[in-house]
Amino acid sequence: MLPVCLLTLTTLVFLKGFCSPVDLTLEGAWKGWKEIHAKDYLEEEETFRRMVWEKNLWRIEQHNLEAAQGKHSFQLAMNHLGDLTDEEFNQMLNGFHPDRAGQYEKGVASFQKSATRETPKQVDWRTKGYVTPVKDQGHCGACWAFSATGALEGLLFKKTGKLVSLSEQNLMDCSWNLGNEGCHGGYITQALEYVRENGGINSEHDYPYQEKEESKCRYNPETRVANCTSFVRIQPESEGALEQAVGTVGPVSLAVDARSYQFHFYKSAGPRSGASRATCDW
């Protein structure tokens, strides 16, 4: 019963911070948003989610007003995440643990910028067929798995000319012994290490995404579609090494610090909220 009590206490404390009444002028917008995103709440939760949504809407409008004044280079917009607090969003989707990643990166070879390697001035791997359509991890902190498959998909296309969507679920269900924790976070290096040790990974078609970790690993070696014999870590804090890796090798797996609400409601242009080696993801 303890976790339930703690959750209730946390909710009550948060509600206390939202003691102001809802804005009745937003009633139509609130109902429209719920209908679009198929939101349905219990009566006791409705007011809480409405207040969170109104707070997020206010922040979005304030940001866009400042953007119109030249203070920001990008726009925000309300989306399906509008009823989540920042804490809930980060617990749900930011599944990369930078504070513990170092222990798994020891001994991994480093990619460093080379003066003899020519880097193109620009490249868009999407136009060259290296990138699968955008995926949605849903309410699951498996960004580490999506980041790993994205890089592998690009390199598989580079080698074979075939673009295959790889299975994040395969990584989530089968790499726990390497330190990954399904929807509760994981490590890109350990995802790639799993594929290397396992000798392959299944496709999204054969091992579809469930938005939750399963209790049993269902990898089938007979239907494997890709492998990873080795991988390297880009030299830390080196934009030159990152630029050269992306420009000459292909799509690179990385984590993005997406804790800011500006990432939660990003719409267009490019966020510039200070890059760091921290939590991801979209």
Long-range contacts (C-beta under 8 A, 24 or more apart in sequence): 11-48, 14-48, 14-85, 15-48, 18-48, 18-51, 18-52, 18-55, 20-51, 22-47, 22-50, 22-51, 22-54, 23-54, 26-54, 26-57, 29-57, 30-54, 33-78, 33-82, 37-80, 37-82, 39-83, 49-83, 52-82, 52-83, 52-84, 52-85, 53-82, 53-83, 56-82, 56-83, 56-261, 56-264, 56-265, 57-82, 59-261, 59-265, 60-265, 63-262, 73-269, 73-270, 73-272, 74-262, 74-266, 74-267, 74-268, 74-269, 74-270, 74-271, 74-272, 75-267, 75-268, 75-269, 76-262, 76-265, 76-266, 76-267, 77-265, 77-267, 78-265, 79-264, 79-265, 81-264, 81-265, 82-265, 84-264, 86-259, 86-261, 86-264, 89-261, 89-264, 90-259, 90-279, 91-141, 92-139, 92-140, 92-141, 93-137, 93-139, 93-140, 93-141, 93-143, 93-258, 93-281, 93-282, 94-141, 94-143, 94-258, 94-259, 94-279, 94-280, 94-281, 95-140, 95-141, 95-142, 95-143, 95-144, 95-183, 95-184, 95-185, 95-186, 95-279, 95-280, 95-281, 96-143, 96-144, 96-147, 96-185, 96-186, 96-187, 96-188, 96-255, 96-278, 96-279, 96-280, 96-281, 97-185, 97-186, 97-187, 97-279, 98-255, 98-277, 98-278, 98-279, 100-179, 100-187, 101-187, 101-189, 101-277, 104-179, 104-187, 104-189, 104-190, 104-193, 105-189, 105-233, 108-189, 108-231, 108-232, 108-233, 109-230, 109-232, 109-233, 110-232, 110-233, 110-234, 110-235, 111-232, 111-233, 111-234, 111-235, 111-241, 111-245, 111-249, 112-235, 112-238, 112-241, 113-235, 113-238, 113-240, 113-241, 113-243, 113-244, 114-244, 117-244, 117-248, 118-248, 119-243, 119-244, 119-247, 119-248, 120-247, 120-248, 123-246, 123-247, 125-154, 125-250, 125-251, 129-157, 129-163, 130-154, 130-157, 130-158, 130-163, 130-250, 130-251, 131-163, 131-251, 132-163, 132-164, 132-165, 133-165, 135-165, 135-168, 135-209, 137-168, 137-211, 137-281, 138-211, 139-211, 140-182, 140-183, 140-211, 140-212, 141-183, 141-184, 141-185, 142-168, 142-171, 142-172, 142-182, 142-183, 142-186, 143-255, 143-280, 143-281, 143-282, 144-180, 144-185, 144-186, 144-187, 144-188, 144-190, 144-191, 144-255, 144-280, 145-171, 145-172, 145-180, 145-186, 145-191, 146-281, 147-188, 147-191, 147-253, 147-254, 147-255, 147-280, 147-281, 148-188, 148-191, 148-192, 148-195, 148-253, 149-191, 149-201, 150-251, 150-253, 151-250, 151-251, 151-252, 151-253, 152-192, 152-195, 152-201, 152-226, 152-228, 153-226, 153-251, 154-250, 154-251, 155-249, 155-250, 155-251, 156-225, 156-226, 158-250, 164-203, 164-204, 164-225, 164-226, 165-203, 165-204, 165-205, 166-201, 166-202, 166-203, 166-204, 166-225, 166-226, 167-201, 167-202, 167-203, 167-204, 167-206, 167-207, 167-208, 167-209, 168-204, 168-209, 169-204, 169-207, 169-208, 169-209, 169-210, 169-214, 170-201, 170-202, 170-207, 170-217, 170-218, 170-219, 171-195, 171-201, 172-213, 172-214, 173-213, 173-214, 173-216, 173-217, 173-218, 173-219, 174-198, 174-217, 174-219, 181-213, 182-212, 182-213, 183-211, 183-212, 183-213, 188-253, 188-254, 188-255, 189-231, 189-233, 192-228, 192-231, 192-253, 193-231, 195-226, 195-227, 195-228, 196-227, 196-228, 196-229, 196-230, 196-231, 199-224, 199-227, 200-224, 200-225, 200-226, 200-227, 201-225, 201-226, 201-227, 201-228, 236-277, 254-280, 255-279, 255-280, 255-281, 256-280, 256-281, 256-282, 258-282
